[in-house]
């Protein structure tokens, strides 16, 4: 089966729903044509000139990255400037580019969940709630013979989740009426004759972002040529999503030992941290990328330490004075592990028609003497 750029975009919208992106973020398709076929796909943290060169040499059709290729408007594209020449090269080779940034940070299984898992945090919660998924009620009218089949399809596609329960529905019996018109092919009834049918009004709830998949599953098993269904917005608050995570270690440890655990978890030769080496650490906040702006949130959660990147001198000093240790991991090193997870989920979604390769480089641009 041929896979297109649009198919990859749909798969990424499941992995990193676009509505989870923070305001002003640059996400989505930045280069390319949704209708073009994709046979070779590169997943990376950030496109550098060398990553672009390897993508071209491999014959890649598309690149999926965490960091946007085009974040600020370009006033020029010059061949004598390496990063601009890189953009020109991708355009010339018709290599599509798609970015999932803060939506991948916030998404379940995204950047921050991967960090929390790598550090062994128990019961991770959101560091900051940035939004809630919208809930809708889906109502469909089904003949008695197919109620169980349609109910199962709805639940299998993700409808009917309430707390720890899935496949939640309610059905009420009634009588449906319809008259098949010229050229129709009715499952029940005859052309031009009014039919009265015993049906069930089957209702469930769904998250708005999942609705397309759920309706498609429903239509695939419903016997009617034309399916009658309704979608109602709900005022009930949906599940929260947000940036960062905060959880606990299985056992408390000294800060210096924890920092070394972080260093080994991200395969780094060194790390910098702020705080007393013997300080007790058990509650840990993490935020992939530049997370100094969430120091107050970590303090509000009662965290002992914040693991993040790009913290300045004054931010680290103030945090320590307020009782929060800081572990400053190189930005790319902290976020890079998510790429393998994204690649694995894309392979599952797209199948064998697409080769998916991970290419991550430059996890720490700094060198030490």
Secondary structure by P-SEA (a helix, b strand, c coil): ccccaaaaaaaaaaaccccccccccccccccccccccccbbbbcccccaaaaaaaaaacccccccccccccccccccccccaaaaaaaaaaaacbbbbbbccccccccccaaaaaaaaacccccccccccbbbbbbbbbbbbccccaaaaaaaaaaacccccccccccbbbbbbbbbbbbccccccccccccbbbbbbcccccccccccaaaaaaaaaaaccccccccbbbbbbcccccccccbbbbbccccccaaaaaaaaaaaaccccccccccccccccbbbbbccccccaaaaaaaacccbbbbccccaaaaaaaaaacbbbbbcccccccccaaaaaaaaaaaaccccbbbbbbbccccccccc
